[in-house]
Amino acid sequence: MVRRLTCAVICVVALAAVMCSKNKLNKGTDVRSVKVSIQLNGPVYQGSFYKGYLPPTDCAIWIEDASHRYVRTLKITAEVVTVGQYSHVNHLPAWAASSGVTFEQLQQETGGQEGVSPVYDSVTQASPLATADSVRTVSGVWDLTDRNGEKVQPGVYCVLAEAANITKGDDTVVTIQTEHASSRFDLTAGISETPSLTEHIIAMQIRFNLTDEALAKPATLMGPE
C-alpha cells in the first residue's frame, strides 16, 4: 500500500513538473530569438528620371528598448550601407537617427572601398522592387543581443520598420518617400501589440522561437495600457 502511494505521489509530481514546463513555454519565457517579417507593396516610383524600370525600395527593420534606445538592426537593404558614389543612409532617416550610422562611418569601415559595410554584411538583402500589384516580404531574426553582441534583459521592446523610395524628375529634383511601421512586444510574456502600419508597409508579424527550435508561436496581442 505504501509503495503504491509513493508511486502515485511521484507520478503526480512528475506530471506537475511537465505541466509547469509546458506553461512556461506557452508564456514565452523560454524565448531564444524573435523573427520579424514585414510585407511591402511599395512605395512605387512615380518620377520621370528613371526610364524603363523601377528603382529599389530601401527598407530596414530594427529593435529599440522600451525607452526607444537603439538595440540592433535585424535587416537592411544592402544599398543603404553600401559604400559607393552615393549614400542611401539619408533615405532612411528614422533608422539613421536611431542607430547613429553615418555614411562617413561606413566609408571608414570599408577603408573607402566600394562594398557593404562589414557590420551589416550578415543582415543585408537585395532591395525589393515594388510595383503597384506586387507584395514582397522582408524578414529578420533577432537573437536577443544588442549592437555589441551582449544579451539583453527580459522586458518590453519595440520593433520598427522603415521603407523609402526615391523619386527623381531630373538630375536635381529628388523626393524621398518614407514610411514607418512599429510594434511592441514583451519577451517574458510572449505578447505583442497590434502594429501600426502604413499605406505601403501593409503587414508586420512577430514570432517567438522557443528553446526547441521546432517550437515557434506568433505573439499574442498586448492589451491596452
GICOR-V839183 format. One record per pair of residues at least 4 apart in sequence whose C-alpha atoms are under 7 Angstrom apart, sorted by the first residue. I is the first residue (numbers start at 0). J is the second residue. If there is no record, write none. Layout:
I;J
I;J
This chain:
0;4
1;5
2;6
3;7
4;8
5;9
6;10
7;11
8;12
9;13
10;14
11;15
12;16
13;17
14;18
15;19
16;20
17;21
18;22
19;23
20;24
21;25
22;26
23;27
23;28
24;28
24;29
26;188
26;189
27;186
27;187
27;188
27;189
28;186
28;187
28;188
29;209
29;210
30;186
30;207
30;208
30;209
30;210
31;142
31;208
31;209
31;210
32;140
32;141
32;142
32;143
32;207
32;208
33;140
33;141
33;142
33;205
33;206
33;207
33;208
34;139
34;140
34;141
34;205
34;206
34;207
35;138
35;139
35;140
35;204
35;205
35;206
36;136
36;137
36;138
36;139
36;203
36;204
36;205
37;136
37;137
37;138
37;200
37;202
37;203
37;204
38;134
38;135
38;136
38;137
38;200
38;201
38;202
38;203
39;134
39;135
39;136
39;199
39;200
39;201
40;129
40;130
40;131
40;133
40;134
40;135
40;199
40;200
41;56
41;129
41;130
41;199
42;56
42;129
42;163
42;164
42;199
43;129
43;130
43;131
44;53
44;54
44;164
44;165
44;166
45;166
46;166
46;167
46;168
47;167
47;168
48;167
48;168
48;169
53;128
54;128
55;126
55;127
55;128
55;164
56;126
56;127
56;128
56;129
56;162
56;163
56;164
57;76
57;79
57;126
57;162
57;163
57;164
58;75
58;76
58;161
58;162
58;163
59;74
59;75
59;76
59;160
59;161
59;162
60;72
60;73
60;74
60;75
60;159
60;160
60;161
61;71
61;72
61;73
61;74
61;158
61;159
61;160
62;69
62;70
62;71
62;72
62;156
62;157
62;158
62;159
63;67
63;68
63;69
63;70
63;156
63;157
63;158
64;68
64;69
64;70
64;155
64;156
64;157
65;155
65;156
65;157
69;97
69;98
70;145
70;146
71;145
71;146
73;122
73;139
73;140
73;141
74;122
74;123
74;138
74;139
75;122
75;123
75;124
76;123
76;124
76;125
76;126
77;81
77;115
77;123
77;124
77;125
78;87
79;86
79;87
79;88
80;88
80;105
80;115
80;116
81;113
81;114
81;115
81;116
82;86
82;105
82;106
82;112
82;113
82;114
82;115
83;113
86;102
88;95
88;101
88;102
90;163
90;175
91;95
91;161
91;163
92;96
93;97
94;98
95;99
95;100
100;104
101;105
102;106
103;107
104;108
105;109
105;116
106;110
106;111
107;111
108;116
108;117
109;116
115;120
116;120
119;123
127;135
129;133
143;150
143;151
144;148
144;149
144;150
144;151
145;149
145;150
145;151
153;186
153;187
154;185
154;186
154;187
155;183
155;184
155;185
155;186
156;183
156;184
156;185
157;182
157;183
157;184
158;181
158;182
158;183
159;180
159;181
159;182
160;179
160;180
160;181
161;177
161;178
161;179
161;180
162;177
162;178
162;179
163;175
163;176
163;177
163;178
164;175
164;176
164;177
165;173
165;174
165;175
165;176
166;173
166;174
166;175
167;172
167;173
167;174
168;172
168;173
178;197
179;197
180;194
180;195
180;196
180;197
180;200
181;194
181;195
182;192
182;193
182;194
182;195
183;191
183;192
184;190
184;191
184;192
185;189
185;190
185;191
189;218
189;219
190;218
190;219
190;220
190;221
191;218
191;219
191;220
191;221
192;220
192;221
193;220
194;203
196;200
196;201
196;202
197;201
205;217
205;218
206;215
206;216
206;217
206;218
207;215
207;216
207;217
207;218
208;212
208;214
208;215
208;216
209;214
209;215
